[in-house]
């Protein structure tokens, strides 16, 4: 069953609406935070902002979580040498955040940990503190990755540090 209200929200979202919440300075802060984070562990963070999903995907009933799974594959988060990729996905039209991790990380981390980070981020976003919410999310994911995958001698950067806006 198509949720017409949701479909309309996605179809008629202003394409550049994400810029109000994530201006260049905020995107730069996120990029620096990801780069600093990845010096501390062997994981790879991928931060993706999607203003609105394509209307046809919403029409077919694709949820923000299902879209996050697609983005996980499209961004190659699953394709790191140690299977330590983590995606932080924001769907602004649905006001949802999803954190997905590759199998190497999922073996060590319980899903409830991701949900707690998502709650912190969403709380900040509800108060229009998008930079703060994003940076808190990156910091908390970093804490988990440092615990389970501390930096080693070969700590290559396999995914872009800059947030992707799709």
N, C-alpha and C positions, 0 to 999 in steps of 0.2 A: 504494500500500500504506500503510495507516494504521499509524503508530507508536503503539501502545497506551500504552506507557510515557510518551511525550511528551504524548499526549492527556490521560492521567490527571493528569500534572503541571500542565497548564494548567487542567483542570477543577476540580482540588482545591486550587489555590493559594488561600491566604487572601487575600480581596479587599483587605484593608488591609495586606498584607505589605510593600508598597513603603514604607510609613511607617517601618519599621525601618531601611531603608537610606537613605531620603531624608526625614528629619524636616523640620519647618517651617523650621528654621534653615538646613538644607542647601538647600532649595528657594529660600529668600530669597537665599542666597549665589549660587546659579546665576542667579537673576533679575538681581541686581546685576552679575554678570560679563557677562551678555548685554547689558545696557544699556550698560555701560562699553565693551564690545567694539564695539557698533554706533555709538558716537561716533567711532570711529577709521577706519571704512570705510563703503562704500555697500552692503555686503551685509546680509542679514537672516538671523539665526540663529533656529532653532526647535528647542527641546529638548523631547523627548517621552519620557515614561516609561510603559511598559505593563507592568503586573504579570504579566498572562497574557492571551493572545489568547482570544477567544471559542472555546468548544469545537468548534462546528461548523466554524470555519475550520481548526482544527488537524486535525479529522477529515477534511476535504477535502484535507489535505496542504499547506496554505499554510505556506510557510517564513517565518521571521522577516524575511528580506530582502524577500519578496513583501509581507508585512504593512507593512514600512517604506515600500514604494512606495505602498501604499494610504494610509498616514498622510501621506505627502508631499503627496498630492492632497487629502485631507480637510482638512489644516491650511492649504492654500493656499500652500504654500512655493513652488510653481511660478508663483505669480501676483504676483510683484513687478515693479515697473516696469522694472528693468534685468536681470531674470532672474538675480538674484544671491542667491537663497534657498539656505540650507543647513539640512538637517535632521540633528540628532543624535538617533537613535532607540535606546532601550534596551528590550529585551524581557527582563525579569527571569526569567521562567520558563524561557526557553531560554538564559539567560546570554549573550546576544548584543547587540552594539552595531553599528549601521550608520550610516554617514554618507552622505547623498545630497545632491547639489547640482544646482541648476538649470543649464540649458544655458549661460547666460552664464559661470558659474563653471567648468563642466566644460571649456569651451574653453581655459581657462588652467591648469587643474590636472589632473595625472595621477592616476589612480585609486590608485596606490601610495601617494600622500601621505595619502589618507584611511585606507588600511589601516594605515599606521604610527601614526596617531593612535588608531585603534581598538585596536591592540595596547597602546598606553600606557594607555588607559582600562581595558581589560580586565585588565591586570596590576594596576592599583590596586584594581579591584573584587574580584579574587581575594583580595586581602589586606584586604578589608572596609574599604577607604578610598574610600567612594563619593563623598564631597564632593571629596576631592582628585582622584579620577579624572575627575569631571564638570568641575571647574574647569580641569584640565590640558587636557581635550578642547576646551573653549571657548577657552582661550588659544591652543592650537595652530591651531585653525580661524581664529581672529582673525588670527594671524600671516600666514596664507595670504591672507585677504581684504584685509588692509592692503597687502600687496605688490601685489596685482592690482587692487584697487578702493579706493584711498585715499579718505578722506572728501572730499566736495565741498561746495559752497555749499548745495545742496539735498540734505540727508541725512535724508529723512523716515523715520519708524519705521512700517513697513508690517505687521509681524507682532508679536504680543504678546511681551514679553520674559520673562514668567513661564513656567516649565516647565509643560507640559501633562501631566497624569496621566490616562491613559485606561484 
